Amino acid sequence: ELSTGSCERCLLGDDFHCPNAERYGQSSFDISPLGTIAKQKEKWLFKIPESQF
């Protein structure tokens, strides 16, 4: 799910309980394990080292 990042809960670091989050299966974005793109918050991402490829 994608939290707003701007509501009271998000600002307190409680993204999981964001009342306005876009939830998988209930929002307008497509979810697929075979997708080529993803919409995620930058803080949830990390770079995979070249040695892992």
Short mmCIF file of the C-alpha atoms (twelve columns), coordinates in Angstrom:
data_MODEL
# 
_entry.id   MODEL 
# 
loop_
_atom_site.group_PDB 
_atom_site.id 
_atom_site.type_symbol 
_atom_site.label_atom_id 
_atom_site.label_alt_id 
_atom_site.label_comp_id 
_atom_site.label_asym_id 
_atom_site.label_seq_id 
_atom_site.Cartn_x 
_atom_site.Cartn_y 
_atom_site.Cartn_z 
_atom_site.pdbx_PDB_model_num 
ATOM 1  C CA . GLU A 1  0.000  0.000  0.000   1 
ATOM 2  C CA . LEU A 2  1.083  3.552  -0.556  1 
ATOM 3  C CA . SER A 3  0.613  5.959  2.311   1 
ATOM 4  C CA . THR A 4  0.166  9.693  1.775   1 
ATOM 5  C CA . GLY A 5  3.248  10.697 3.734   1 
ATOM 6  C CA . SER A 6  1.509  13.871 4.820   1 
ATOM 7  C CA . CYS A 7  -1.271 12.893 7.239   1 
ATOM 8  C CA . GLU A 8  -0.862 12.913 11.022  1 
ATOM 9  C CA . ARG A 9  -0.112 9.177  11.233  1 
ATOM 10 C CA . CYS A 10 2.473  9.316  8.443   1 
ATOM 11 C CA . LEU A 11 4.202  12.318 9.983   1 
ATOM 12 C CA . LEU A 12 4.469  10.354 13.232  1 
ATOM 13 C CA . GLY A 13 6.167  7.508  11.326  1 
ATOM 14 C CA . ASP A 14 3.110  5.239  11.335  1 
ATOM 15 C CA . ASP A 15 2.720  4.835  7.539   1 
ATOM 16 C CA . PHE A 16 1.087  1.426  7.989   1 
ATOM 17 C CA . HIS A 17 -2.014 2.972  9.565   1 
ATOM 18 C CA . CYS A 18 -2.440 5.844  7.085   1 
ATOM 19 C CA . PRO A 19 -6.208 6.374  6.726   1 
ATOM 20 C CA . ASN A 20 -5.833 7.654  3.141   1 
ATOM 21 C CA . ALA A 21 -3.417 5.040  1.780   1 
ATOM 22 C CA . GLU A 22 -3.884 3.509  -1.664  1 
ATOM 23 C CA . ARG A 23 -4.301 -0.184 -0.979  1 
ATOM 24 C CA . TYR A 24 -3.464 -3.052 -3.327  1 
ATOM 25 C CA . GLY A 25 -6.575 -4.454 -4.950  1 
ATOM 26 C CA . GLN A 26 -8.615 -1.404 -3.948  1 
ATOM 27 C CA . SER A 27 -6.866 1.406  -5.820  1 
ATOM 28 C CA . SER A 28 -6.502 2.554  -9.404  1 
ATOM 29 C CA . PHE A 29 -2.960 1.267  -9.925  1 
ATOM 30 C CA . ASP A 30 -2.225 -2.206 -11.299 1 
ATOM 31 C CA . ILE A 31 -0.498 -4.829 -9.195  1 
ATOM 32 C CA . SER A 32 1.432  -7.621 -10.864 1 
ATOM 33 C CA . PRO A 33 4.458  -9.726 -9.906  1 
ATOM 34 C CA . LEU A 34 5.434  -9.577 -13.586 1 
ATOM 35 C CA . GLY A 35 5.197  -5.798 -13.885 1 
ATOM 36 C CA . THR A 36 8.058  -3.755 -15.284 1 
ATOM 37 C CA . ILE A 37 7.414  -0.667 -13.174 1 
ATOM 38 C CA . ALA A 38 6.338  -0.063 -9.598  1 
ATOM 39 C CA . LYS A 39 5.097  2.942  -7.647  1 
ATOM 40 C CA . GLN A 40 6.797  3.031  -4.239  1 
ATOM 41 C CA . LYS A 41 8.073  5.558  -1.754  1 
ATOM 42 C CA . GLU A 42 11.763 6.372  -2.099  1 
ATOM 43 C CA . LYS A 43 12.423 5.522  1.552   1 
ATOM 44 C CA . TRP A 44 11.276 1.920  0.890   1 
ATOM 45 C CA . LEU A 45 13.782 1.380  -1.934  1 
ATOM 46 C CA . PHE A 46 17.417 0.379  -1.852  1 
ATOM 47 C CA . LYS A 47 20.058 -0.088 -4.513  1 
ATOM 48 C CA . ILE A 48 21.052 -3.655 -5.353  1 
ATOM 49 C CA . PRO A 49 24.846 -3.962 -5.625  1 
ATOM 50 C CA . GLU A 50 26.199 -4.857 -9.091  1 
ATOM 51 C CA . SER A 51 27.729 -8.006 -7.556  1 
ATOM 52 C CA . GLN A 52 24.204 -9.357 -6.960  1 
ATOM 53 C CA . PHE A 53 23.365 -9.528 -10.681 1 
# 
